[in-house]
Amino acid sequence: MNCIFCKQPCIKKGIRNGIQKLFCNHCKKYKQEKYKIRRVNKEKAKLIVLLNNEGLGISSIARLLSISKSTVIK
């Protein structure tokens, strides 16, 4: 598997909480094989974009979709 930062090959570097960890010898960074947490599903992400294009503010979007303001900003 290649590094998501520098695109060089990674090596396996142990398992933590059932998730394989990988290490890049080139950029010296760790990454996971799979990331489980997705803050917002694809449908809500599309709604955020649509509501933003309609002129709603960050606070309004967060309140309507019951998510945090920082999630809307990201």
Phi, psi and omega in degrees: 000141182266153180292139179282347182266313185240359177067018176268160180295143178253159176245153177289138184224037175107174180235136177225126182055035177078010181244129179290128176263144179235149182232135178260120179287340182281307182257359176062036179244151176262152173210168178260155177292317178225143175252124185274320189281126173238115186299316183228133178287170186296325180295316179292326178297319177295320178296321178299315180296315180298314181294324178294319179293334178280352175102007178286148179278172182298316181296320180294316179297316180298319180293316182294322183264000180057048175230170183280159179297322181295329176292321178295318181296318181292000000 
